[in-house]
């Protein structure tokens, strides 16, 4: 005679359903974010770096690309701050 199967606890079923709903919500929200892609070229004291960044807003993408590009062409905090205050040599953004 085969052993009796115990029913799945109600709390476990609720937990699994909750996790599935949360994963679906995260996936849905991630897929429907507005995205911008910006390429920024920074020139500072003889160095030049171009980077492309994606973000939720054009302003956020521009600032992040600028900050990251400056981190490649500067040495130290003081230079990095001065570079971040410099206008980009070129910028190009598009809505994805």
C-alpha positions as CSV (number, residue, x, y, z in Angstrom):
1,X,0.0,0.0,0.0
2,X,1.5,3.4,-1.0
3,X,2.1,6.0,1.7
4,X,-0.5,8.7,2.2
5,X,0.4,12.1,0.7
6,X,0.1,15.0,3.1
7,X,-1.9,18.0,1.7
8,X,0.2,21.0,0.9
9,X,-0.1,23.6,3.7
10,X,-2.3,26.5,3.0
11,X,0.4,29.0,4.1
12,X,2.8,27.5,1.6
13,X,0.3,27.9,-1.3
14,X,-0.3,31.6,-0.3
15,X,3.4,32.2,0.0
16,X,4.1,30.8,-3.5
17,X,1.2,32.8,-5.0
18,X,2.5,36.0,-3.3
19,X,6.0,35.4,-4.7
20,X,4.7,34.7,-8.2
21,X,2.6,38.0,-8.1
22,X,5.6,40.0,-6.9
23,X,7.9,38.6,-9.6
24,X,5.2,39.3,-12.3
25,X,4.9,42.9,-10.9
26,X,8.6,43.5,-11.0
27,X,8.9,42.1,-14.5
28,X,5.9,44.3,-15.7
29,X,7.4,47.5,-14.1
30,X,10.8,46.8,-15.5
31,X,9.5,46.3,-19.0
32,X,7.4,49.5,-19.0
33,X,10.0,52.0,-17.8
34,X,10.6,54.9,-20.1
35,X,14.3,54.7,-21.2
36,X,16.6,57.2,-22.6
37,X,20.1,56.5,-24.0
38,X,22.7,59.3,-24.1
39,X,26.2,59.4,-25.4
40,X,28.4,62.0,-23.7
41,X,31.9,63.0,-24.7
42,X,33.9,64.8,-22.1
43,X,37.2,66.6,-22.7
44,X,39.3,67.7,-19.7
45,X,42.9,68.8,-19.5
46,X,43.9,66.8,-22.6
47,X,41.9,63.7,-21.9
48,X,38.8,62.6,-23.7
49,X,36.3,59.9,-23.0
50,X,32.9,59.1,-24.6
51,X,30.4,56.9,-22.8
52,X,26.8,55.8,-23.5
53,X,24.4,55.4,-20.6
54,X,20.7,54.3,-20.3
55,X,18.4,55.8,-17.6
56,X,14.8,56.6,-16.8
57,X,15.2,60.3,-17.8
58,X,17.3,62.2,-20.3
59,X,18.7,64.4,-17.5
60,X,19.7,61.3,-15.4
61,X,21.3,59.7,-18.4
62,X,23.3,62.8,-19.3
63,X,24.5,63.3,-15.7
64,X,25.5,59.7,-15.2
65,X,27.4,59.6,-18.5
66,X,29.1,62.8,-17.6
67,X,30.1,61.6,-14.2
68,X,31.4,58.3,-15.4
69,X,33.3,59.8,-18.3
70,X,35.0,62.2,-15.9
71,X,36.0,59.4,-13.6
72,X,38.0,57.9,-16.5
73,X,40.0,61.0,-17.4
74,X,40.7,62.5,-14.0
75,X,43.0,61.7,-11.1
76,X,41.7,62.6,-7.7
77,X,38.6,64.2,-6.2
78,X,39.5,67.8,-7.0
79,X,40.0,67.1,-10.8
80,X,36.9,65.0,-10.8
81,X,34.8,67.9,-9.4
82,X,36.3,70.4,-11.9
83,X,35.6,68.0,-14.8
84,X,32.0,67.5,-13.6
85,X,31.6,71.3,-13.8
86,X,32.8,71.4,-17.4
87,X,30.2,71.2,-20.2
88,X,30.4,68.1,-22.3
89,X,32.2,68.3,-25.7
90,X,29.3,66.5,-27.4
91,X,26.0,64.9,-26.3
92,X,23.5,62.8,-28.1
93,X,20.3,61.4,-26.6
94,X,17.4,59.3,-27.9
95,X,14.2,57.9,-26.4
96,X,14.1,54.1,-26.5
